[in-house]
Amino acid sequence: MPELHIDIDAREQNSYNFGRPEVIPHHNGNISLTRHIFDGVPCRGWLKEIVLEDFKLTVADLTISEKYRVHFSYARPTMEMFFVLQGSFDMYFECQPSCIHFTHRSHNLLYTPGTKGYFDTASTNLRFICIQPESRFLQKFLPGSIIADHFRKKVNRDQPCCLADGNSPITPDMDILLNDIFSCPVPSSLQKTFLYARMLDLLVLQTRQYSVPETAAAKEFSPADREKINRARSYLSLNFGKKITLPELAKKIGTNEFLLKNGFRTLFGTTVFGFIHDLRMSRARQLLLEHNYTISQVSDITGYKNPQHFSTAFKKKFGVVPSRVKRMKTE
């Protein structure tokens, strides 16, 4: 099999030596939209690229038949807001010795000068969103903070860098925005405004998450305890539709209920069940926008046995009833 390669250009459609592109006509002349279909070995699925004046958006839903290496080259210096919704991979650049390890439900903001490198895929299912804003646009809207200013200095020196040394978990609020981008439930005439708004909201959430100083209470948790609490969060992100009890979750990660509850609130600013609720609501909204499920089916999938209780919780979270969201697809 020939080496897989991607020529990445933040202002144009990427070029792939695998798959087949489909240029999609768009009624809004300010948007260029291309979908790439992959139907061979080792990759199946689709990848969509949307190019606007100030940023490029890539949305992908892929299945990898085996662990594989994909080489890439950047045509120009590039900013990337990277959100991995499912799967994991390692990203290597020839200009730096270490790799960036993206795991399930993690994100970061990257800067890469025009360079080469490769991805090593580590899972069969890969779902991600990558936003590549022009540097002048991002620098204009990047909030002021110590960590953001440090990032700016490295960018101005043309050094490869990340907003933070380690990736952070995708929050439920980010989930809602990312699901909006995946489904884009608005007429084509409004898509440009819609995507700009979601991109800027994501930038605010990214920088806010990295800029909040760690509390004294959070610093008291040992690395081993932090790892357990993070494992609990990862488990909930994959199993929030199931019936979950605190004793069972504490046992699964090898700790006690007190540390689980205290650690979750201290490290993540919410309770275990508050986190589950936000994930269920985010998933419910995605299902209503992207699929033809009934309200009862969505209620059941997201762990609510009573559709009326589900509808009440949904309206409290989003300000509209689920049936109104379903109608948005056809308006």
Secondary structure, DSSP 8 states (H G I E B T S, - for coil): ---EEEEE-TTS--EESSSEEEE---SSTT-EEEEEEEESSSEEEEEEEEE-SSEEEEEEEEEESS--EEEEEESS-EEEEEEEEE--EEEEETTSSSEEEE-TTEEEEEEE-S-EEEEEE-SSEEEEEEEEE-HHHHHHHS---HHHHHHHHHHHTT--EESSSS-EE--HHHHHHHHHHHH--S-GGGHHHHHHHHHHHHHHHHHHHHHS---HHHHTS-HHHHHHHHHHHHHHHHHTTS---HHHHHHHHTS-HHHHHHHHHHHHSS-HHHHHHHHHHHHHHHHHHHS---HHHHHHHTT-S-HHHHHHHHHHHHSS-HHHHHHHTT-
